[in-house]
């Protein structure tokens, strides 16, 4: 699943999961999506770079 996917409600936030590694490149953290009230929605199973397509997104503070 990619960011902007219709499966993700529009009011979600991306949070890092430091326990897992990206299924594409093997780096971490993996991007998880949560509702604004903290309920888990889904995981991208990919790091920030692979999820958002930007090198700057290696840093979770840039998500």
N, C-alpha and C positions, 0 to 999 in steps of 0.2 A: 504494500500500500504506500502511496506517495502522499506527501503533504498536498493539501488542496483536494484530496480525494473526496468524492461525495459521501463516503462512509464516515467521515469525521464531521461532527457537528461544528458549525461555524464559531461557537464560543468555547473553543478548546485551547489549552496551552500545552506547549511542548516541554517536557521535563527529561533530564538525563537519567538513564539507567546505567550506572557504573559497573554493574555486575555482569553485563552481557557485552558481546562483541558483534560488530556489523557482519551480516551474512554476505555482503559484497566484498568488502576490503579487509575485514578482520580487526579494524580499529574500534574504539569505543570513545565515549559512551554511546549507547543506542538511544534513539529518540522514542519516548513514550508520550502518548497524548492523554490528557486529563481534562475533565470539565472544569469550569472555573471554581466549582465547589469541591474539587479534589477527587472526584470519582474517576477511576480508570476507564478509558474508552478503548484504546488499542495501542499497539506498538508498531513502529515502522520496521522493526528488526534490522534497521540500518543506522549508521552513525549520522551525525549532522551533515557532513559533507555529501554523503550518498543520498540522504533524504531530501535536502534542500538544493543540492547542486552547486554550492558555493563553498570555496575553500575557507572563507571566514567563519563558516558554521562549524568548524572543528571545535570552536569554543562554545559551550552551551549557553553562555551569557549572550550570544548573538542570535539565538533562536527566536 
